[in-house]
């Protein structure tokens, strides 16, 4: 019975990695489409969200089967519960990548009012946070999860930089207002993706630490 349970847990881990890879790919494409103003690629990102939604349902099905059929002990129950919570955040990341795709289509025929270096950097940092948080779950690595949580400050600082730049542009020329609002929303989506990666890392710690403690002095380097 335990061997069958472990086989299903292994399948759960593989599906979590698969969903994480799909989301990473979606974010990467969304950024590429935004930078290159590629409307067709942006549309593919929006379609990819459906694949991510299907993967969420697969993972939820595995979790429910483990809960109903295998009667997990307390430690396993925390792992399964964490997975169910994590996929909700993962699915929302997919939604936000699709939202960025939608804005990209809107802006595809406009000249950008500012360079996208900080938004691009936000995308890179949030992808790294996402990858590390999923790895922390599969590898049962609490330290890696704590580092993801600490790293969210880096993304928040980048968002504030983008926000301040765009506000200054609007103040200098109100004609920039509409596009500035769209770019600010893109930056906000990346900031939210960082928040979701942080949530995932917190659920990893929930699964591994029965005391539920968090290390406030975690390294800021992933």
N, C-alpha and C positions, 0 to 999 in steps of 0.2 A: 504493500500500500504506500509506504513512504517513497519507494523508488518511483512509483507513478506520479506521486505528488511532486517530487524533485524534477521529473521530466517536464511537468506542466509549468513549474516555476522557471525552468530553463527556457521554455518556449515563451513565457511572459517576458523574460529579459531580452530575448531576441526581438520580439515584437516592439518592445520599448525602444530598443536601439534603431529598429527599422523606422519607427515613427519619428524619432529624433533626427535621423538622417534625412527623412523627407522634409521635415520642417527646416533643417539647416539649408537644404537645397532650395527650398522655397524662398527663404530670406535672401540667399545669395543671388537668386534670379531677380528678386524684387529690387535689390540694390543695383544690379547690372542694368536692369531695364530703366531704372530711374536715372542713372548716370548717363546712359546712352540714349535716353528718351525713346526707348524701343517699345512701342505700344503693343506689338504682337507678343513679345516676351512677357509683358505685363499681363496680357490676357491668359497666357499659359500659367502664370502664378495663380491667377484667380481660379482656373480650372483645377489646379493641383490641390486646392483647398478641399475639393471633394474627396480626393484620395486620402488626405489626412483625416477627414471625418470618418471614412470607412475604417481606417486603421484604429481610430479611437474606439469604434464599436467592437472591433476584433479583440482589443485588449480588455475592454470591459467584460466581454463574454468570457474570456479566459479567467478573469478575476472572479466573476460570479460562479463559474464552475468550480473553481478552487474552494470558494467559500461554502458552497452548497454540498458538493460531493466529497470533499476531502476532510472536512472538519479540522481546520488548521489549529495548531497550538498558538499561544499568545504571540511569540516572536514572528511566526509566519503570518499571523493575522495583521500585524503592524505593517509588514512588507506589502501585503496585498492591498490594505487600506491606503497606504502611501501611493501605490501604483494607480489606484482609482482616482485619487486626488490629483496626481501629477498629470494624468492624461487630459484632465480638464484644462489645466494651464497650457499644456502642449497644444491642444486644439485651439485655444484662444490665440496662441502665437501664430498658428496657421491663418486664422481669421485676419490678424493684423498685417501679415505679409500680403494677403489678398487686398486689404484696404489700401496698402501702399501701392499695389498694382493699379487699383482704381484711380488713385490720384495721379499716378504716372501717366495714365492714358489721357487724363485731363490736361496735363502739362506738356504732353509730347510735342506740341507744335509751338511752344513758347520758348523764348530765350530765357535762361535762368538769370535771376537778378543777383545771385551770389554763387560762388563756388561751393561745391558740396562736400568739401574735405572733412568737415566735422561730422556731418551726417553719415558719410562713408565710414568714418572711424567708429561712430556709434554702432553701425551695423556689424563691423568686425568684432567689436567688444561683446556685443550681445550674442553673436553666434558662438564666440568662445565660451561665454557663460552657459549657454544652452548645452553645448557639447560636454563641458565639464560636469554640469549637473546630472546629465543622463549617465555619464561614466561613473559618477559617484554612486548612483543607485545600483548599477550593474556590478560594480567592483566592491560595493559595500565600504566605500571610502569616506568616512565622516570628515576627515581633514580637508579633502577636496571639496566637499559640500560647504564647509565653513568658509573656504577661500572664495567660493562663488558669491556667498552672501556679502562678504567684505568688499568684493569687487564692484558691487552695484553702485557704490559711491562714484566710481570712475565714470560710469554711464550717466549718472545724474549730473555730474559736473559738465560733461559734454553737452547734455541737453540745455543746461543753463547758458552755456556759451552760444549755442545755436539760437536760442530764444532771444538773448540780449542783442545779437547781431541783427536778427530779423526785425525786432522792435525798433532798433536804431534806423534801419532802412525805411520803415514805414514813417517814422518821424521826419526823415529827410525828404521823402517823396511819397505822398499818399497814394500815388498811382501804383506803387508796389504792393499795396495792401492785400489784394486778393491772392496773388501768388505767394506772398510772405506767409499768409495764413495757411495755405496748402502745405508749404514746406515745413512750417511749424508743426502741423498735424503729423507729417511724416516723422519728424524728430520725436514727437510725442509717442507715436506708435513704437518706435525703437526703445524709448524709455520704458514703455509698458512691457515690451518683450523682456527687457532686463529685469523688471519686477517679477514677471512670470518665471524666469529662470531662477530668481531668488526663492520664489515660492516652492519650486521643484526641489531646490537644495534643502529648504527647511523640512520638506516632507521626507527627504532622505534621512535627515537627522532624526526625525520622529521615528522612522523605521528602525534605526540603529541604536538609538540612545533611549533606554527606558526611563531615564531621568528627565528627558526632554530639554536638556540644557543647551545653551548656545554659547560659543566662545566669542566674546566681543573683541578679542585681541587677535583674531585670525589675520593671516598675512593678506596684504592687498595685491599680491602677485599670483596670478593663475599659472 
